[in-house]
């Protein structure tokens, strides 16, 4: 009887030691898993450390292109842009500087093709004028894969679309890679006053800023995609409404 009790005690002790060893092994595995997860997180952070994109827009430091239309006479053609419509410059009452008016059903691109570096920024002002924002159809801007202006093109390549007649709808996308995102921004609040637009491009990635606020950031380009900046006017205006742009600048980065 005593021998049986001793055997039972030994079995219990062995079970206890086995359980402790198993727990120790489990703790070791959990620690390794946590360490590994930490390594992965650190790698993800490090992978983006070379990008200058942030919640606050930072313009490039090397000027590639600039056009403020100051050297163009009112109602005259401007040689920096080409279009399937008119490329005319004018003054706007209550707003400084000169503006290029976007003719309805017209697409605008740079007259000369720009070979962009991997990282670059594009900035410009948009002025939507009129009695009410719903008188303006959507307009878009972005990067097409070619520099042709033979016909009206909207939402091609990597684009941002401002839905003025909806008051606050902004769409982003590209058909290749397939990406479509919707968000909101108070477009109605910028009727008859300039809206500063800024784009930061880093290879396949693009970040979009409106009035200094980042509203979109993600992969919008295929690795080998050509980039040709464009602005597409609304398809139509009503009651004398109009959209104009000015002060267009493209910057690269030294490093």
Secondary structure as UniProt FT lines:
FT   HELIX           2..47
FT   TURN            48..50
FT   STRAND          62..67
FT   TURN            70..71
FT   TURN            74..75
FT   TURN            79..80
FT   STRAND          81..83
FT   STRAND          88..92
FT   TURN            93..94
FT   STRAND          95..101
FT   TURN            104..105
FT   STRAND          107..110
FT   STRAND          119..129
FT   HELIX           133..135
FT   STRAND          139..144
FT   STRAND          158..163
FT   HELIX           164..166
FT   STRAND          169..175
FT   TURN            176..177
FT   STRAND          178..184
FT   HELIX           188..190
FT   STRAND          195..202
FT   TURN            203..204
FT   STRAND          205..210
FT   TURN            211..212
FT   STRAND          213..219
FT   TURN            223..224
FT   STRAND          228..232
FT   TURN            239..240
FT   STRAND          242..252
//
